[in-house]
Amino acid sequence: MFGDGEGPGGGDVDGAAESTRRIAEAWMRAVTTCDEAAALELSSPSIVYTNGGHVRRYEGHDGLRDIIEDLARLSGFLDVAILSAVVEPGLVALKRLETYTLPEGGVEIPALSFVEVEDGVVTRWEDYKDLRTLNTVSD
């Protein structure tokens, strides 16, 4: 980003990006495995979640608890894999694959999350999913 691996204040950009990636991935694993304590520890009290053009919005730790509660209902039916990450200090794009196990078989939904990290905690999660697969299942 800066050409020499250092930020404007002399900080290590690669180290900051790696730290951001580790925090975002650990946070995403905690959320998707319904590890509420770990997810809350890695979340800002003012975290904001939006998805699909702001169809849903959750705020704060209470909102995160609601998301985890929703995911817990899918326990045993949902697997989330992080396929890749693109990182810069403070921001991670996580390419994910959500696999839902249904009586009719598995349904895979590609997803992309933008996770913002500040002071060692996640402050924002924007989530986008390709719902075309669900449309073909429901037809």
N, C-alpha and C positions, 0 to 999 in steps of 0.2 A: 504494500500500500504506500509506504513512504520511500521504498527503494532500498533503504539500508536496514530494515528490520526494526527501526526504532520510531516511536511516535514523536510528536512535536516536543514533548517534555523529556525526551530521552528514554521513555519507557519501551519495553520490549513488546512490539505489536504481536509477534508470533506467540509469545507467552500469554498475553492477554486474550488472544483469540482462542488458544488452546484451553485456557481456564473457562472462558465463556462456553465453549463446546462441551466440556466435561460437566459443567453445572446444568446446561440445558438438557443434555442427554440423561443425566441422573434424575433431573426433575421430571422429564417425560416418562421415564421408566417408573418412577414413584407414582405418578398420576395414573398411568395406564394399568399398573398392577394393584391399584387401590391402596397403596401404602400412604395413608393419610398423614401420619406423623412426619415422614420424610418429605412428602410433597409440601406440607405447610412450612417445614423448616427451610426449604429451598425457595419459598414464595414470599414476595413482599406482601405486607398486610393490605396494600392497595392494588394488588394484582388485578388486571383486567383481561378477560377472555372474550373474544368475538369469533364468529365463524360465518362463512358463506356470505360475505357482504353485510355482516352485522345482523343476520337473522336472529341470532341469540347473543346475549351479552350477560356475562357473570362478572361480579366485582368482589374483591376482597377475599378473605379466607372463607367466609360463609359461602360465597359463590363457588370457590374451589371445592369445598365440601359437597356442594350440590352436584358438581360434575363427577366427583369420585363416587357419590351415591348412585348416580345414573350408570356409571361404568360398572359398579359392583353388581348391578342387576344383570349385566351381560356376562358375569363371571362364568367361565367354562365355555362360552360361546364366542368370545372375542380374543384374538391374538393381535398384538401390535408390534411390528418390527420396524426399527429404524434402518433404512436402507443406505442413506448417505446424509452428509451434512456439509453445508457451505457456511463458512464462518468468517466473521470479522469481529473485532473487539466489541462486545455489547450486543451482538445480534447473530443469531443462528437460524438458518433455514434447514429444517429437518424434513427430508423426504421419507415418508412412512408408507407402510402397507398394512391396512387393517383387514384381517381375515375373520369373517363371521361364519361360524359353523351352524348351518340350518338343517332341518330334516331333509331338505331337497339337495343338500350338498354345501360346499363352501362358496362364499361370496367374497371376492377380494375388492377392496376399495382403496385406490391410491389416494394419498393425502399429503399435504404440505403444510407445515407449521412454521411460522415465524415467531421465534422466542427471543424476547429482549431480556438481557441480564444487566443489572446494575448493582454495584456493591455486594456481589456474591449471591444475589437472589433474583428470581424471575419476576419481572414487573409487568410483562404483557405477553399474551399468547394469542396470535391470530391464526385461525385454522381454516383450511380450504380442502374440500373433498370432491373427488370426481364421482358424482352420483349416477352416472350413466349406467353403471352395472346394476344398481338398484332398480332403475327404470326397466331394464330388460327382465329382471326377476319378477317384477310386479305386473308385467303385461300379460 
